[in-house]
Amino acid sequence: MTQVMRWTTENGPWARACWYSANGTLPPERIVTAEDTISVAEAHRLIGEGTAVLWRGDYPSARRLLDALGRRTDRRRSALALTPADAFRLHRREQARRARLMGMLLVPYEDHWTIPLRRAPRVQDACTHAYGRCAGPGAGSLRELLGVIGAYEWRKKGVEIPALGGDRIHPHYGVFSPVRGEYVDLVAEAELPAGDTAFDIGTGTGVLSAVLARRGVRRIVATDQEARAVDCARDNAARLGLADRIDVRHADLFPAGRAHLIVCNPPWLPGRSRTLLDQAVYDPDSRMLNRFLAGLADHLEPGGEGWLILSDLAERLGLRGRTELQDAIAAAGLRLLSRTVTRPRHPRVTDPSDPLHRARAGEITSLWRLGAA
């Protein structure tokens, strides 16, 4: 989160400064300071050479420069015909390259998260939400700061969940927001098995636990291995008046014991995560998915059900074999009771400019009801 960095300014070298990055990005090795007089071309040249630009002009000018750098940083997509898997890999590489370059425009911080730039906004609450207590003067990426500010607004206003009667879930920084409501609706509408105990594995914001509690499940144990998610799920359970029925624990997958219902909405794409939010989307070698399936039968009560909620985008991109999931289900000693499907409603499904449009256009999200064989 916070590292020590050193660089030279007009007034000489800083003896010590803090580098702030919630995603673990390393501090740049070369930094120059710049004000409003720097051209977009010069700033683009510097970041392309690996030199970060520490901004000393006014804050709105920094925002405009970042936008201009974004336009220069975008590359035209190749006209070559690519397989879906190759298109995905190229898209990921371009995302990483763009994020790295755009992250090289820096803003300074002083004590208590004050930004010492003209017309800078007050960001103390947003930064404390994302980073915790300010460790002292330093710098961080302007691009990341804008994400921090946006995430704090989401936390304050929350996301309306129709399955909760319009009540809101408030995502914390770095915890995936339940804006893709189709998976929530699947859980809200599926027939519940008999019993009064459920496990919610990889709970995130706790939205699925809240839906189950509202549906009448008396006791839910929700787990997550990320401390941010645990705090977030506890906060949402308390906001909704469900803290007495939802027990949120810091755990790697399953808690001890068995349940009549075990729900899991794991990351749906095999791949390495690069940011906190990526962890909800990318699962290296499908490890969480495979571990959930392998351990499910041992944690189900007799007659209990495991609900796996998963998009088939990985199959459509060629990142997972067409029968790989079914093979893993059978190998884990599980049987398929039923499967309910729905189509995602997010905007990229209908966006032909999306480099993964061909795969997204046919994407299906499924609720797999599984029982012990």
C-alpha positions as CSV (number, residue, x, y, z in Angstrom):
1,M,0.0,0.0,0.0
2,T,2.7,2.5,1.1
3,Q,6.3,2.4,0.0
4,V,9.2,4.8,0.3
5,M,10.3,6.6,-2.8
6,R,13.0,9.2,-3.6
7,W,13.3,11.7,-6.4
8,T,14.8,15.1,-7.2
9,T,12.6,18.2,-7.4
10,E,13.6,21.8,-8.2
11,N,14.5,22.3,-4.5
12,G,16.8,19.2,-4.3
13,P,16.2,15.5,-3.4
14,W,13.5,14.5,-1.0
15,A,15.0,12.6,1.9
16,R,11.9,10.5,2.2
17,A,8.5,10.5,0.5
18,C,5.7,8.0,0.4
19,W,4.4,6.2,-2.7
20,Y,0.7,5.4,-2.5
21,S,-0.8,2.6,-4.6
22,A,-3.7,0.4,-3.5
23,N,-2.9,-2.1,-6.3
24,G,0.7,-2.7,-5.3
25,T,2.2,-0.8,-8.3
26,L,5.9,-0.1,-7.7
27,P,7.0,3.5,-7.5
28,P,8.6,4.9,-10.6
29,E,12.4,5.1,-10.8
30,R,12.5,8.4,-12.7
31,I,10.4,11.4,-12.0
32,V,10.3,14.9,-13.4
33,T,8.1,17.8,-12.2
34,A,5.9,19.7,-14.6
35,E,3.4,22.5,-14.7
36,D,0.8,23.8,-17.1
37,T,3.4,24.8,-19.6
38,I,4.3,21.2,-20.6
39,S,2.9,20.1,-23.9
40,V,0.9,16.9,-24.3
41,A,3.6,15.7,-26.8
42,E,6.4,16.2,-24.2
43,A,4.4,14.5,-21.4
44,H,3.6,11.6,-23.7
45,R,7.3,11.3,-24.7
46,L,8.4,11.2,-21.1
47,I,6.0,8.6,-19.9
48,G,6.7,6.5,-23.0
49,E,10.4,6.5,-21.9
50,G,9.5,5.4,-18.4
51,T,9.7,8.8,-16.7
52,A,6.8,9.8,-14.5
53,V,5.5,13.3,-14.5
54,L,4.8,14.8,-11.0
55,W,2.3,17.6,-11.5
56,R,2.8,21.0,-10.0
57,G,0.2,23.0,-11.9
58,D,-3.5,23.4,-11.1
59,Y,-5.6,20.3,-10.6
60,P,-8.1,20.8,-13.5
61,S,-5.1,21.1,-15.9
62,A,-3.8,17.7,-14.7
63,R,-7.2,16.2,-15.5
64,R,-7.2,17.6,-19.0
65,L,-3.6,16.4,-19.5
66,L,-4.6,12.9,-18.4
67,D,-7.5,12.9,-20.9
68,A,-5.2,14.0,-23.7
69,L,-2.6,11.4,-22.8
70,G,-5.4,8.7,-22.9
71,R,-6.2,9.6,-26.4
72,R,-2.6,9.5,-27.5
73,T,-2.0,6.2,-25.6
74,D,-4.9,4.4,-27.3
75,R,-3.7,2.2,-30.2
76,R,-5.7,1.2,-33.3
77,R,-6.7,-2.4,-33.1
78,S,-5.2,-4.7,-35.6
79,A,-7.4,-5.6,-38.6
80,L,-6.0,-9.1,-38.6
81,A,-8.5,-11.9,-37.9
82,L,-7.8,-13.2,-34.4
83,T,-9.2,-16.1,-32.6
84,P,-11.3,-15.2,-29.5
85,A,-8.5,-16.3,-27.2
86,D,-5.9,-14.2,-29.1
87,A,-8.2,-11.2,-29.1
88,F,-8.6,-11.6,-25.3
89,R,-4.9,-11.8,-24.7
90,L,-4.2,-8.8,-26.9
91,H,-7.0,-6.9,-25.1
92,R,-5.4,-7.7,-21.8
93,R,-1.9,-6.7,-22.9
94,E,-3.3,-3.4,-24.2
95,Q,-5.2,-2.8,-21.0
96,A,-2.0,-3.4,-19.0
97,R,0.1,-1.1,-21.2
98,R,-2.4,1.7,-21.1
99,A,-2.8,1.5,-17.4
100,R,0.9,1.5,-16.9
101,L,1.4,4.6,-19.1
102,M,-1.6,6.5,-17.7
103,G,-0.4,5.8,-14.2
104,M,2.7,7.8,-14.8
105,L,1.0,11.2,-14.3
106,L,1.3,11.8,-10.6
107,V,-0.2,14.2,-8.0
108,P,1.5,15.1,-4.7
109,Y,0.0,14.5,-1.3
110,E,0.7,16.3,2.0
111,D,-0.3,15.3,5.5
112,H,-4.0,14.3,5.9
113,W,-4.4,13.6,2.2
114,T,-4.2,17.2,1.2
115,I,-3.4,17.8,-2.5
116,P,-1.2,21.0,-2.6
117,L,-2.4,22.0,-6.1
118,R,-4.5,25.0,-7.1
119,R,-8.2,24.2,-7.3
120,A,-7.7,20.6,-6.0
121,P,-10.7,18.9,-4.5
122,R,-10.9,17.7,-0.9
123,V,-10.1,14.0,-1.1
124,Q,-9.4,13.2,2.6
125,D,-12.4,11.0,3.1
126,A,-12.0,9.2,-0.2
127,C,-8.3,8.5,0.3
128,T,-8.8,7.4,3.9
129,H,-11.5,5.0,2.6
130,A,-9.1,3.5,0.1
131,Y,-5.7,3.8,1.7
132,G,-6.2,4.3,5.4
133,R,-4.3,6.8,7.4
134,C,-1.9,9.1,5.5
135,A,1.6,8.0,6.3
136,G,3.1,11.4,5.3
137,P,4.0,13.5,2.2
138,G,4.3,11.6,-1.0
139,A,2.7,11.0,-4.4
140,G,0.4,8.7,-6.3
141,S,-1.1,8.2,-9.7
142,L,-3.8,10.7,-10.7
143,R,-5.6,7.9,-12.6
144,E,-5.8,5.8,-9.5
145,L,-6.9,8.9,-7.4
146,L,-9.9,9.4,-9.8
147,G,-10.8,5.7,-9.3
148,V,-10.6,6.3,-5.5
149,I,-12.9,9.3,-5.7
150,G,-15.4,7.4,-7.9
151,A,-15.4,4.4,-5.6
152,Y,-16.1,6.6,-2.6
153,E,-19.1,8.1,-4.3
154,W,-20.4,4.5,-5.0
155,R,-19.8,3.7,-1.4
156,K,-21.8,6.7,-0.2
157,K,-24.8,6.3,-2.5
158,G,-24.8,2.5,-2.9
159,V,-26.1,0.3,-5.7
160,E,-29.9,-0.4,-5.8
161,I,-30.7,-4.1,-5.7
162,P,-34.2,-5.0,-7.0
163,A,-34.0,-8.4,-5.4
164,L,-33.7,-6.6,-2.0
165,G,-36.8,-4.6,-2.7
166,G,-34.8,-1.6,-3.9
167,D,-32.5,-1.5,-0.8
168,R,-28.9,-0.7,-1.6
169,I,-25.6,-2.4,-1.3
170,H,-22.6,-0.1,-0.5
171,P,-19.4,-1.4,-2.1
172,H,-16.1,-0.6,-0.4
173,Y,-13.0,0.4,-2.3
174,G,-11.5,-2.6,-4.1
175,V,-14.6,-4.8,-3.7
176,F,-16.5,-5.6,-6.9
177,S,-19.8,-3.8,-7.1
178,P,-23.0,-5.8,-7.8
179,V,-23.8,-3.9,-10.9
180,R,-24.2,-7.1,-12.9
181,G,-27.6,-7.9,-11.5
182,E,-28.3,-11.0,-13.5
183,Y,-26.4,-13.3,-11.1
184,V,-28.2,-11.8,-8.1
185,D,-31.6,-12.4,-9.8
186,L,-30.7,-16.1,-10.4
187,V,-30.1,-16.6,-6.6
188,A,-33.3,-14.6,-5.8
189,E,-35.5,-16.7,-8.0
190,A,-34.1,-20.3,-7.6
191,E,-36.1,-22.7,-5.4
192,L,-34.4,-23.0,-2.0
193,P,-33.5,-26.5,-0.6
194,A,-34.9,-27.5,2.7
195,G,-32.8,-26.4,5.7
196,D,-31.9,-23.2,7.6
197,T,-28.1,-22.9,7.1
198,A,-26.3,-21.5,4.1
199,F,-22.6,-20.7,3.2
200,D,-21.8,-17.9,0.9
201,I,-18.3,-18.5,-0.4
202,G,-16.3,-15.5,-1.7
203,T,-19.0,-13.1,-0.5
204,G,-17.6,-9.8,-1.7
205,T,-20.1,-7.1,-0.8
206,G,-22.4,-9.7,0.9
207,V,-25.2,-9.1,-1.6
208,L,-26.0,-12.8,-2.1
209,S,-26.0,-13.4,1.7
210,A,-28.5,-10.5,2.0
211,V,-30.7,-12.0,-0.7
212,L,-30.7,-15.4,1.0
213,A,-31.5,-13.8,4.4
214,R,-34.4,-11.8,3.0
215,R,-35.7,-15.1,1.4
216,G,-35.9,-16.6,4.9
217,V,-32.6,-18.5,5.4
218,R,-32.1,-18.3,9.1
219,R,-28.3,-18.5,9.3
220,I,-25.7,-17.6,6.7
221,V,-21.9,-17.9,7.1
222,A,-20.3,-15.7,4.5
223,T,-16.6,-16.0,3.9
224,D,-13.9,-14.1,1.9
225,Q,-10.1,-14.1,2.0
226,E,-9.9,-10.4,1.4
227,A,-10.1,-8.2,4.5
228,R,-11.7,-5.4,2.5
229,A,-14.5,-7.7,1.4
230,V,-15.1,-9.0,5.0
231,D,-15.4,-5.4,6.3
232,C,-17.7,-4.5,3.3
233,A,-20.0,-7.5,3.8
234,R,-20.3,-6.8,7.5
235,D,-21.1,-3.2,6.9
236,N,-23.8,-4.1,4.4
237,A,-25.3,-6.8,6.7
238,A,-25.5,-4.2,9.5
239,R,-27.0,-1.5,7.2
240,L,-29.8,-3.9,6.1
241,G,-30.5,-5.1,9.7
242,L,-29.3,-8.6,8.9
243,A,-26.2,-8.8,11.1
244,D,-27.8,-11.3,13.5
245,R,-28.3,-13.7,10.6
246,I,-25.2,-13.2,8.5
247,D,-21.9,-14.2,10.1
248,V,-19.1,-12.8,8.0
249,R,-15.7,-14.5,8.4
250,H,-12.2,-14.1,7.0
251,A,-11.6,-17.5,5.5
252,D,-10.2,-19.2,2.4
253,L,-13.3,-20.7,0.9
254,F,-15.2,-23.0,3.2
255,P,-15.9,-22.4,6.9
256,A,-15.9,-25.4,9.3
257,G,-19.0,-27.6,9.2
258,R,-21.8,-28.3,6.7
259,A,-24.7,-26.4,5.3
260,H,-27.9,-27.2,3.4
261,L,-27.1,-24.6,0.8
262,I,-23.6,-23.4,-0.4
263,V,-23.5,-20.6,-2.9
264,C,-20.5,-19.4,-4.8
265,N,-20.1,-16.8,-7.6
266,P,-16.3,-17.2,-8.3
267,P,-14.3,-15.1,-10.8
268,W,-15.3,-16.2,-14.2
269,L,-12.2,-15.8,-16.4
270,P,-8.9,-17.8,-16.0
271,G,-6.1,-15.3,-15.7
272,R,-3.9,-13.2,-13.4
273,S,-5.4,-10.3,-11.6
274,R,-3.6,-7.0,-11.8
275,T,-5.8,-4.8,-9.6
276,L,-8.0,-5.3,-6.6
277,L,-11.2,-5.3,-8.7
278,D,-9.6,-7.8,-11.1
279,Q,-9.6,-10.4,-8.3
280,A,-13.4,-10.7,-8.7
281,V,-13.1,-11.4,-12.5
282,Y,-9.8,-13.3,-13.0
283,D,-9.0,-16.6,-11.3
284,P,-5.4,-17.9,-12.1
285,D,-5.8,-21.4,-13.6
286,S,-9.4,-21.4,-12.3
287,R,-8.0,-22.3,-8.9
288,M,-10.9,-21.0,-6.9
289,L,-13.5,-22.6,-9.1
290,N,-11.8,-26.0,-9.0
291,R,-11.2,-25.8,-5.2
292,F,-14.8,-25.0,-4.6
293,L,-16.0,-27.9,-6.7
294,A,-13.5,-30.3,-5.1
295,G,-14.5,-29.4,-1.5
296,L,-18.3,-28.9,-2.0
297,A,-19.5,-32.4,-1.3
298,D,-17.6,-32.6,2.0
299,H,-19.5,-29.5,3.2
300,L,-23.0,-30.3,2.2
301,E,-25.6,-31.7,4.5
302,P,-27.3,-34.8,3.2
303,G,-29.7,-33.7,0.5
304,G,-28.1,-30.2,0.4
305,E,-27.3,-28.2,-2.7
306,G,-24.4,-26.2,-4.0
307,W,-25.2,-23.3,-6.3
308,L,-22.4,-22.3,-8.7
309,I,-23.1,-19.0,-10.5
310,L,-20.8,-18.6,-13.5
311,S,-20.6,-16.9,-16.8
312,D,-19.6,-19.0,-19.9
313,L,-17.5,-16.2,-21.3
314,A,-14.3,-18.2,-20.6
315,E,-15.6,-21.0,-22.9
316,R,-16.7,-18.5,-25.6
317,L,-13.2,-17.0,-25.5
318,G,-11.5,-20.4,-25.7
319,L,-9.9,-20.0,-22.3
320,R,-11.7,-23.0,-20.9
321,G,-12.7,-26.2,-22.8
322,R,-16.4,-26.7,-23.6
323,T,-16.7,-29.7,-21.3
324,E,-14.0,-28.8,-18.7
325,L,-16.5,-27.5,-16.2
326,Q,-18.8,-30.5,-16.5
327,D,-15.8,-32.8,-16.2
328,A,-14.6,-31.0,-13.0
329,I,-18.2,-31.4,-11.6
330,A,-18.2,-35.1,-12.2
331,A,-14.6,-35.6,-10.9
332,A,-15.6,-33.8,-7.7
333,G,-18.2,-36.4,-7.0
334,L,-21.1,-34.1,-7.8
335,R,-24.2,-34.4,-9.9
336,L,-26.1,-31.7,-11.8
337,L,-29.6,-31.3,-10.4
338,S,-30.7,-28.5,-12.8
339,R,-29.3,-25.5,-14.6
340,T,-30.9,-22.0,-15.0
341,V,-29.5,-19.6,-17.5
342,T,-29.9,-15.9,-18.1
343,R,-28.2,-13.4,-20.4
344,P,-26.1,-10.5,-19.0
345,R,-27.5,-7.0,-19.3
346,H,-24.3,-4.9,-19.0
347,P,-23.7,-2.4,-21.8
348,R,-20.7,-4.2,-23.4
349,V,-23.0,-7.0,-24.5
350,T,-24.4,-4.7,-27.2
351,D,-21.3,-2.6,-27.9
352,P,-19.7,-3.6,-31.3
353,S,-16.6,-1.5,-30.6
354,D,-15.7,-3.8,-27.7
355,P,-12.8,-6.0,-28.8
356,L,-14.5,-9.0,-27.2
357,H,-17.9,-8.3,-28.7
358,R,-18.2,-11.5,-30.6
359,A,-17.9,-13.5,-27.4
360,R,-19.9,-11.2,-25.2
361,A,-22.8,-11.1,-27.6
362,G,-23.5,-14.8,-26.9
363,E,-22.5,-14.8,-23.2
364,I,-24.7,-16.7,-20.8
365,T,-24.7,-16.7,-17.0
366,S,-25.8,-20.0,-15.3
367,L,-26.9,-21.1,-11.9
368,W,-25.7,-24.8,-11.6
369,R,-27.6,-26.6,-8.9
370,L,-25.3,-29.4,-7.7
371,G,-25.7,-32.2,-5.3
372,A,-23.4,-35.0,-4.0
373,A,-23.4,-38.0,-6.4
